[in-house]
Amino acid sequence: MLRITSVLMLAGLAGSAFAKTNGPVPLDLHKPADQVAVQMKTIQQDLGDGETYSEISPDQRSQVREALGRIQGKLERNGSVSTIPERDQAEIFNDQELVNTILTKAKEDSRLVCRRERATGSNRLTSNCMTVAERRRLKEQGQKAMMDLSQRGLQYDPRAGGGGN
């Protein structure tokens, strides 16, 4: 009986995990104009809330906002993607690709990863949770600190000996 209950609970958890969307959906200009407008408004709000795309640099935020503005302007002038001239269609699809690339990268960097680690001198496991971007920043800071230390070690230190005043 316990096994059946466990299997049913796991199946329920797996089903709910697949049913949930994993964060914001990409911009899709092939949808009807009203749905595209809702998507663009949602992206703008998510950019402004300071949480959803927290890993995006200010430069990338401005690139996304500019691309959304260009897309919105062309859609307002022409109504829908199908009525936009071919040259302009290529431009808005390039802008769509730019927006989706930046937002997808931010989504990947914002993913929370937890590791079970032992603290130095302890046998007790603790959970250490950080985003992918935080782990990358810590790794880069550690590498920079090691480089700084090794460069300082190679420089001549008059206090270490070798005659002085």
C-alpha positions as CSV (number, residue, x, y, z in Angstrom):
1,M,0.0,0.0,0.0
2,L,2.9,2.4,0.9
3,R,4.5,1.7,-2.5
4,I,1.3,2.4,-4.4
5,T,0.9,5.7,-2.5
6,S,4.5,6.7,-3.2
7,V,4.2,5.9,-6.9
8,L,1.0,7.9,-7.2
9,M,2.5,10.9,-5.3
10,L,5.6,10.8,-7.6
11,A,3.4,10.6,-10.7
12,G,1.4,13.6,-9.4
13,L,4.5,15.7,-8.8
14,A,5.9,14.8,-12.2
15,G,2.6,15.8,-13.9
16,S,2.4,19.1,-12.1
17,A,6.1,19.8,-13.0
18,F,5.4,19.3,-16.7
19,A,2.1,21.3,-16.5
20,K,3.9,24.5,-15.2
21,T,5.6,26.8,-17.6
22,N,9.1,27.5,-16.6
23,G,9.2,31.3,-16.6
24,P,8.3,33.8,-19.3
25,V,7.5,32.5,-22.8
26,P,9.4,33.9,-25.8
27,L,7.9,36.6,-28.0
28,D,6.1,35.1,-31.0
29,L,5.1,37.5,-33.8
30,H,3.2,34.8,-35.7
31,K,0.3,35.0,-33.1
32,P,-2.6,37.4,-33.5
33,A,-1.9,41.1,-33.0
34,D,-3.8,41.2,-29.6
35,Q,-1.7,38.3,-28.2
36,V,1.5,39.9,-29.4
37,A,0.6,43.1,-27.7
38,V,-0.1,41.2,-24.5
39,Q,3.3,39.4,-24.8
40,M,5.1,42.7,-25.4
41,K,3.4,44.4,-22.4
42,T,4.3,41.4,-20.2
43,I,7.9,41.5,-21.2
44,Q,8.1,45.3,-20.5
45,Q,6.5,44.8,-17.1
46,D,8.9,41.9,-16.3
47,L,11.9,44.1,-17.4
48,G,10.7,46.8,-15.0
49,D,10.0,44.7,-11.9
50,G,13.7,44.1,-11.2
51,E,13.2,40.4,-10.4
52,T,12.3,38.5,-13.5
53,Y,15.2,39.4,-15.6
54,S,17.6,40.4,-12.9
55,E,20.6,38.9,-14.7
56,I,20.3,41.1,-17.7
57,S,22.8,43.9,-18.0
58,P,21.5,47.5,-18.4
59,D,22.8,47.5,-21.9
60,Q,20.9,44.4,-22.8
61,R,17.7,45.8,-21.1
62,S,18.0,48.9,-23.4
63,Q,18.5,46.6,-26.4
64,V,15.4,44.6,-25.6
65,R,13.3,47.8,-25.0
66,E,14.5,49.4,-28.3
67,A,13.7,46.2,-30.2
68,L,10.3,46.0,-28.7
69,G,9.7,49.7,-29.5
70,R,10.7,49.1,-33.2
71,I,8.4,46.1,-33.4
72,Q,5.5,47.9,-31.8
73,G,5.9,50.9,-34.1
74,K,5.8,48.7,-37.2
75,L,2.9,46.7,-36.0
76,E,0.9,49.9,-35.1
77,R,1.6,51.4,-38.6
78,N,0.6,48.2,-40.5
79,G,-1.8,46.3,-38.2
80,S,-0.4,42.8,-38.4
81,V,2.8,41.0,-39.5
82,S,1.2,39.7,-42.7
83,T,0.5,43.3,-44.0
84,I,4.0,44.6,-43.2
85,P,6.3,45.0,-46.2
86,E,8.8,42.2,-46.7
87,R,11.9,44.3,-45.8
88,D,10.2,45.4,-42.5
89,Q,9.1,41.9,-41.8
90,A,12.8,40.8,-41.9
91,E,13.7,43.6,-39.5
92,I,11.0,42.8,-36.9
93,F,11.8,39.1,-37.0
94,N,15.5,40.0,-36.4
95,D,14.3,42.1,-33.5
96,Q,12.2,39.2,-32.2
97,E,15.2,37.0,-32.4
98,L,17.3,39.5,-30.4
99,V,14.6,39.8,-27.7
100,N,14.2,36.0,-27.4
101,T,17.9,35.4,-27.3
102,I,18.6,37.9,-24.5
103,L,15.6,36.8,-22.5
104,T,16.3,33.1,-22.9
105,K,19.9,33.6,-21.7
106,A,18.7,35.6,-18.7
107,K,16.2,32.8,-17.9
108,E,19.1,30.3,-18.0
109,D,21.3,32.5,-15.8
110,S,18.5,33.0,-13.3
111,R,18.0,29.2,-12.8
112,L,18.5,28.3,-9.1
113,V,20.9,25.4,-8.5
114,C,21.3,23.7,-5.1
115,R,24.2,21.6,-4.1
116,R,24.7,19.5,-1.0
117,E,28.2,20.3,0.3
118,R,30.2,19.6,3.4
119,A,31.7,22.6,5.1
120,T,35.4,22.5,5.7
121,G,36.1,20.5,8.9
122,S,32.6,19.1,9.1
123,N,30.9,15.9,8.0
124,R,27.5,17.5,8.0
125,L,25.9,18.2,4.6
126,T,24.3,21.6,4.0
127,S,22.4,22.9,1.0
128,N,24.0,25.7,-0.9
129,C,21.6,27.4,-3.4
130,M,22.7,30.0,-5.9
131,T,21.7,31.1,-9.4
132,V,23.9,30.0,-12.3
133,A,25.0,33.6,-12.8
134,E,25.9,33.9,-9.1
135,R,28.0,30.8,-9.3
136,R,29.8,32.1,-12.4
137,R,30.5,35.5,-10.8
138,L,31.9,33.7,-7.7
139,K,34.1,31.5,-9.9
140,E,35.4,34.5,-11.9
141,Q,36.1,36.5,-8.6
142,G,38.0,33.5,-7.2
143,Q,40.1,33.2,-10.4
144,K,40.8,36.9,-10.4
145,A,41.8,36.8,-6.7
146,M,44.2,33.9,-7.4
147,M,45.7,35.8,-10.4
148,D,46.2,38.9,-8.2
149,L,47.9,36.8,-5.5
150,S,50.2,35.0,-7.9
151,Q,51.2,38.3,-9.5
152,R,51.9,39.9,-6.2
153,G,54.0,36.8,-5.2
154,L,56.2,37.3,-8.3
155,Q,56.9,41.0,-7.6
156,Y,60.0,41.9,-5.6
157,D,59.3,42.7,-2.0
158,P,62.2,44.5,-0.3
159,R,61.0,43.5,3.2
160,A,61.4,39.8,2.3
161,G,65.3,40.1,2.4
162,G,67.9,40.8,-0.1
163,G,69.5,43.9,1.5
164,G,67.9,47.2,1.9
165,N,68.6,50.4,3.6
